[in-house]
Amino acid sequence: MTHPFEITQEIVLPADPEQVWEAIATGPGIESWFMGRNEVEPREGGAAAMDVGGNREEALITAYEPGKRFATRTGTAADGRFMAFEYLIEGRGGGSTVLRVVHSGMLGDDWEDEYDALRRGWPFHLHTLREYLAHFPGRTGRPVFAMAQTGERPGQEVRAALAGGLSLPAAVTVGARAQAEPAGLPPLAGEVTWADEERFEVRTGDGLFTFHQAPGLVLMFHHLFDSGAPAGPDAEAGWASWLAGVLA
């Protein structure tokens, strides 16, 4: 049995409508703050796709109004599930923009848990979008994804291991300074800009680094803005190795 849902979020962003459009309606822009590798065919009726760790999801672009409105919808699964995303852009004075996001669709039998996860995730994603536009304007990031299984280990123990690997206290708080030296990768030195029970984010001078806990898993979603740093498989292998060492 399917269940309809709708999540609406609004945020004021430190960028003009054209910059916000580039961030939410182009592949490189989306890769600079959201998840995975993204493709966008720039027209209504075109195709959009997101690939996270080899899991590819495709969608139809249902609205394409540059600087104003962008919307996509996934296909309907055999059980009736689908996802739809709508982004509404409104310019404000002083070079700022209001972005309204509507995420809707149909969820399956486990809809309550799935809805709750989606509801909790959007404030973080929009925070990352704001961090991107505020601190890396005019640049695009290269996405890095890595993960590790944690089995039956308690969440607090996993969180403490992650924090320790970044020279952070077990109780990670916004404003704390993080440091790490992943083998074969540039050192990480930055500030925690988001921290909740599931995830925390570190901003450095050349990247946004997210460490996310899920049941039995740790996932990392990073965005690298240093064109000279390793990216793609090399960066993902390096971070996967770092994560394995931290959790050992």
Protein Blocks (a to p, Z undefined) as FASTA:
>chain_A
ZZdddddddddddbdfklmmmmmmcfklmmmmmgcjdddddbehiacdddeehiacdddd
fbdcehiaccddddddfkopacdddddddddehhiacdddddeddddfklmmmmmmmmmm
mmmmmmmmmmmmmmmghiacddddddddekjacfklmmmmmmmmnopafbdcehiacddd
dehiacdddddfbdcfkbccdddfkbccdddddehiacdddddfbfkbcehjllmmmmmm
mmmmmmZZ
